[in-house]
Amino acid sequence: MKTYKHLTEEERNLIVVLVNWNTGHWINRYGLWIELLKEKFKNIVNIEEKANKVREYLQILSLKILFYHNFFNNFAFVGGTALRIIYDLRRFSEDLDFSLVNKKNYSFKNVTEILEKELNRYGLKIELARRENSTVNICMLKFAGLLSELKISSIKEQKLSIKIEVDTNPPIGGKTLLTPVNR
């Protein structure tokens, strides 16, 4: 196991560990993951499939950040992406849906600011648009230039988006289930 001894303890604690699905090599937040993604998806010919795989990677990275910062004390992960990631269903969804199950210390602004900060630590250029209303809080994460950098698109300005929705008033009586997932 690589320990990254050259990093300070604080930097090591900030690293969200990503493991290459094939080799198990550790990837740090300083951008080596771009090369990993290029290698991982090099044999995928279909551009749309490649873009979806990158989006899925970013969704999982976002989930790991939320987990690392204990936001799952407030959230239940629901919807199509939850079904795909937790139960490995062959259904692709472009957004991350959550139900607010614990309102104590919940701040959507805090959630989105931490997501933005942590994704920036990976060298990802993101545009964040946040909208809070009485029932559903929505955040759009737009990743500028990533598809171009990964040679998926020749259009430098093309953006890959992930929508995050938090239902702040979910139906009463729902049950939550803690399900460990390692992706």
Phi, psi and chi 1 to 4 in degrees:
 res  aa     phi    psi   chi1   chi2   chi3   chi4
   1 MET       -  132.2  179.4  169.8   80.8      -
   2 LYS   -78.6  136.2 -151.7  170.0 -164.6  177.9
   3 THR  -108.4  -12.3   61.0      -      -      -
   4 TYR    54.8   54.8  -63.7  103.4      -      -
   5 LYS   -61.1  -22.7  -67.9 -180.0 -177.3  179.8
   6 HIS   -72.9  -12.1   63.9  -75.2      -      -
   7 LEU   -90.5  152.4  -60.6  176.2      -      -
   8 THR   -70.9  164.7   67.5      -      -      -
   9 GLU   -61.0  -39.8 -177.9  174.0  -59.9      -
  10 GLU   -61.6  -42.9 -178.1 -178.6    6.8      -
  11 GLU   -65.4  -40.7  -72.8  174.1  -39.7      -
  12 ARG   -62.9  -38.3  -77.1 -167.2  -58.4  -88.3
  13 ASN   -68.9  -24.9  -70.6  -24.0      -      -
  14 LEU   -83.6  -13.9  -69.9  173.6      -      -
  15 ILE   -73.4  123.0  -66.8  174.1      -      -
  16 VAL   -87.8  115.1  176.1      -      -      -
  17 VAL   -72.3  127.5  176.5      -      -      -
  18 LEU  -116.2  134.7  -59.9  172.3      -      -
  19 VAL  -114.1  129.8  178.7      -      -      -
  20 ASN   -61.4  128.8  177.6  -28.7      -      -
  21 TRP   -61.3  -28.0  -61.6  -68.9      -      -
  22 ASN   -94.5  -46.7  -69.0  -29.0      -      -
  23 THR  -101.9  -18.3   66.1      -      -      -
  24 GLY    79.2    8.0      -      -      -      -
  25 HIS   -68.2  143.8  -69.1  124.3      -      -
  26 TRP   -82.2  141.7  -64.8   66.6      -      -
  27 ILE  -121.5  136.0  -51.9  -59.7      -      -
  28 ASN  -101.6  179.7   68.2   32.8      -      -
  29 ARG   -82.2    7.5   63.6 -172.8  162.9   94.2
  30 TYR   -94.8   14.4  -67.7  105.7      -      -
  31 GLY   108.1   -2.5      -      -      -      -
  32 LEU   -64.0  -20.1  -64.9  175.3      -      -
  33 TRP   -64.5  -25.6   58.7  -88.2      -      -
  34 ILE   -60.9  -46.2  -73.7  -80.5      -      -
  35 GLU   -64.8  -37.4  -65.3  -53.5  -45.1      -
  36 LEU   -60.8  -46.0  169.1   67.8      -      -
  37 LEU   -64.4  -40.9  -71.4  176.0      -      -
  38 LYS   -58.8  -45.0  -75.6  179.9 -176.7  175.3
  39 GLU   -67.4  -44.1  180.0   64.6   25.3      -
  40 LYS   -61.0  -38.6  174.8   73.7  178.1  163.0
  41 PHE  -104.6   10.0  -54.8  135.9      -      -
  42 LYS   -63.6  -28.0   72.1  179.3 -179.2 -173.2
  43 ASN   -91.2   -1.7  -66.4  -33.6      -      -
  44 ILE   -86.0  119.2  -61.0  174.7      -      -
  45 VAL   -86.0  -39.9  177.5      -      -      -
  46 ASN   -69.2  118.9 -177.8  -56.9      -      -
  47 ILE   -62.4  -42.0  -64.1  -62.0      -      -
  48 GLU   -63.2  -41.7 -175.7  177.5  -16.8      -
  49 GLU   -63.4  -41.2 -177.8 -178.3   -7.8      -
  50 LYS   -61.8  -45.8 -139.7  178.5 -113.3 -163.8
  51 ALA   -62.7  -39.4      -      -      -      -
  52 ASN   -64.7  -38.1  -74.6  -19.0      -      -
  53 LYS   -65.2  -39.5  -67.1  -74.8 -172.8 -175.4
  54 VAL   -65.9  -43.2  171.1      -      -      -
  55 ARG   -60.0  -43.6 -179.1  177.7  -73.9  109.3
  56 GLU   -61.6  -41.4 -178.4  175.1  -85.2      -
  57 TYR   -58.7  -46.0  168.8   84.9      -      -
  58 LEU   -66.5  -34.7  -66.5  168.7      -      -
  59 GLN   -63.5  -45.4  -70.9  171.8  -24.3      -
  60 ILE   -66.0  -40.4  -69.3  169.7      -      -
  61 LEU   -60.3  -43.5  177.0   58.9      -      -
  62 SER   -62.4  -41.9  -63.0      -      -      -
  63 LEU   -62.8  -40.6  -70.5  168.2      -      -
  64 LYS   -64.1  -39.1  -73.3 -175.8  179.9 -154.0
  65 ILE   -64.0  -46.0  -68.9  167.8      -      -
  66 LEU   -60.2  -41.9  -66.9  171.6      -      -
  67 PHE   -64.6  -47.2  176.7   80.0      -      -
  68 TYR   -58.1  -33.8 -179.3   78.6      -      -
  69 HIS   -96.4   16.3  -72.5  -83.0      -      -
  70 ASN    63.5   25.4  -62.8  -46.7      -      -
  71 PHE   -73.2  -15.7  -71.6  117.4      -      -
  72 PHE   -75.7   -1.5  -75.7  102.6      -      -
  73 ASN   -71.0  -22.1  -66.7  -24.0      -      -
  74 ASN  -107.1  -26.5  -60.1   88.8      -      -
  75 PHE  -108.2  151.6  -65.4  153.5      -      -
  76 ALA  -116.0  129.1      -      -      -      -
  77 PHE   -80.9  120.8 -176.2   33.6      -      -
  78 VAL  -133.7  173.0  -61.3      -      -      -
  79 GLY    93.9 -171.7      -      -      -      -
  80 GLY   -62.8  -41.5      -      -      -      -
  81 THR   -67.1  -36.9  -54.6      -      -      -
  82 ALA   -61.7  -42.9      -      -      -      -
  83 LEU   -61.7  -41.3  -68.8  171.7      -      -
  84 ARG   -67.8  -47.5 -172.7 -175.5   77.9 -105.7
  85 ILE   -73.3  -43.4  -69.5  173.2      -      -
  86 ILE   -78.9  -43.5  -64.1  169.8      -      -
  87 TYR  -107.8    4.8  -62.0  105.9      -      -
  88 ASP    57.4   36.2 -154.0   23.5      -      -
  89 LEU   -73.7  151.5  -66.3 -177.8      -      -
  90 ARG   -87.8   57.5  -58.6 -173.2  109.8 -150.3
  91 ARG  -128.8  123.8  177.7 -171.1 -169.7  -75.0
  92 PHE   -99.0  134.6 -174.5   78.6      -      -
  93 SER  -133.4  142.9  179.8      -      -      -
  94 GLU   -91.0   -5.6  -65.4 -173.5    1.4      -
  95 ASP  -122.9  166.0   56.4   -6.3      -      -
  96 LEU  -112.8  118.9  -62.7  174.0      -      -
  97 ASP  -109.9  138.2  -62.3  -49.0      -      -
  98 PHE  -135.6  151.6  -59.1   93.7      -      -
  99 SER  -111.9  136.2  -72.6      -      -      -
 100 LEU   -80.6  112.7 -174.9   63.1      -      -
 101 VAL  -105.1  -11.7  -65.5      -      -      -
 102 ASN  -144.9  109.9  179.7    3.3      -      -
 103 LYS   -81.4   -9.5  -65.4 -179.7 -178.2 -174.3
 104 LYS   -63.1  125.5 -174.9  177.6  179.4 -178.4
 105 ASN    62.1   19.8  -61.5  -38.7      -      -
 106 TYR   -81.1  130.8  169.6   72.2      -      -
 107 SER  -143.2  110.6  163.6      -      -      -
 108 PHE   -62.3  -36.9 -170.2   62.6      -      -
 109 LYS   -59.6  -43.3 -178.8  178.7  179.7 -171.9
 110 ASN   -62.9  -43.7 -174.7   45.8      -      -
 111 VAL   -57.6  -49.3  170.3      -      -      -
 112 THR   -71.3  -34.6   57.8      -      -      -
 113 GLU   -66.0  -40.0  -74.5  175.8  -10.6      -
 114 ILE   -67.4  -42.7  -73.3  175.4      -      -
 115 LEU   -57.7  -47.0  -96.8  174.0      -      -
 116 GLU   -60.9  -47.0 -178.4  176.7   28.8      -
 117 LYS   -60.1  -47.5  176.5 -178.4  158.8 -170.0
 118 GLU   -69.8  -39.0  -67.1  -63.9  -35.4      -
 119 LEU   -66.4  -35.6  -69.6  167.1      -      -
 120 ASN   -63.3  -32.8  -77.3  -30.1      -      -
 121 ARG   -63.0  -23.7  -71.5  177.8 -168.9 -114.9
 122 TYR   -85.7    3.0  -79.3   86.2      -      -
 123 GLY    82.5   10.6      -      -      -      -
 124 LEU   -81.7  128.6  -66.9  165.7      -      -
 125 LYS   -87.9  115.6  -59.4  173.2 -160.2  112.9
 126 ILE  -126.9  149.6   66.6  166.7      -      -
 127 GLU  -109.3  132.6  -64.3  171.9   15.8      -
 128 LEU  -120.1  127.2 -174.5  141.6      -      -
 129 ALA  -121.4  126.8      -      -      -      -
 130 ARG  -121.8  138.0  174.3 -179.4   46.9 -120.9
 131 ARG  -137.1  122.8 -171.8  178.7   82.7 -138.7
 132 GLU  -112.5  130.0  -62.8  179.5   61.1      -
 133 ASN  -131.5 -170.2   66.6   30.4      -      -
 134 SER   -66.9  -26.2   60.6      -      -      -
 135 THR  -118.6  -48.3  -54.2      -      -      -
 136 VAL  -120.6  122.8  179.5      -      -      -
 137 ASN   -91.1  133.8  -63.7  -37.9      -      -
 138 ILE  -127.4  138.3  -60.9  170.7      -      -
 139 CYS  -134.4  131.8  171.9      -      -      -
 140 MET  -107.3  122.5  -73.4  -62.3  -66.3      -
 141 LEU  -102.4  119.8  -60.8  172.4      -      -
 142 LYS  -115.3  122.1  -64.8 -178.6 -179.1 -178.2
 143 PHE   -99.4  104.6  -61.2   84.6      -      -
 144 ALA   -84.9  134.3      -      -      -      -
 145 GLY    79.5   -8.3      -      -      -      -
 146 LEU   -66.4  -44.6 -176.5   59.7      -      -
 147 LEU   -63.3  -35.7  -66.1  174.4      -      -
 148 SER   -67.4  -45.2  173.4      -      -      -
 149 GLU   -62.4  -32.6 -169.4  171.5  -13.3      -
 150 LEU   -87.6    3.9  -68.7  169.5      -      -
 151 LYS    63.9   30.3  -50.6  -83.7 -170.1  -98.3
 152 ILE   -92.3  -28.9  -64.8  172.5      -      -
 153 SER  -134.6  145.2  173.1      -      -      -
 154 SER   -90.4   -3.7   59.9      -      -      -
 155 ILE   -93.2  107.8  -56.3  168.2      -      -
 156 LYS   -57.6  -36.4  -92.1 -166.4  158.8 -177.0
 157 GLU   -83.4   -7.4  -61.3   80.1   28.4      -
 158 GLN   -61.2  136.7 -173.4  172.1   -3.9      -
 159 LYS  -115.0  142.6  -61.9  171.4 -175.0  166.7
 160 LEU  -101.6  129.9 -176.0   72.9      -      -
 161 SER  -116.9  148.1  -61.2      -      -      -
 162 ILE  -130.9  129.4  -64.5  174.5      -      -
 163 LYS  -102.2  133.5 -176.7  177.2 -176.6 -178.2
 164 ILE  -117.5  126.8  -63.5  173.3      -      -
 165 GLU  -125.1  134.0  -65.7 -175.3  -20.5      -
 166 VAL  -121.8  114.4  179.0      -      -      -
 167 ASP   -80.2  110.8 -178.3   -8.8      -      -
 168 THR   -85.2   -2.7   62.5      -      -      -
 169 ASN  -139.6   62.9 -169.1   23.3      -      -
 170 PRO   -70.0  161.8   26.2  -32.3      -      -
 171 PRO   -57.5  143.5  -19.2   28.4      -      -
 172 ILE   -71.8  145.4  -64.5  173.8      -      -
 173 GLY    97.7   -2.4      -      -      -      -
 174 GLY   -67.3  147.9      -      -      -      -
 175 LYS  -110.3  145.3  -55.5  -76.9 -173.7 -143.7
 176 THR  -109.6  152.9   59.8      -      -      -
 177 LEU  -134.5  125.9  173.5   66.5      -      -
 178 LEU   -82.5  117.2 -177.7   61.0      -      -
 179 THR  -126.3  107.8  -53.9      -      -      -
 180 PRO   -66.5  135.2   -9.9   19.6      -      -
 181 VAL  -131.8  133.3  176.0      -      -      -
 182 ASN  -122.0  100.7 -175.1   17.4      -      -
 183 ARG  -126.5      -  -64.6 -126.0 -179.4 -157.7
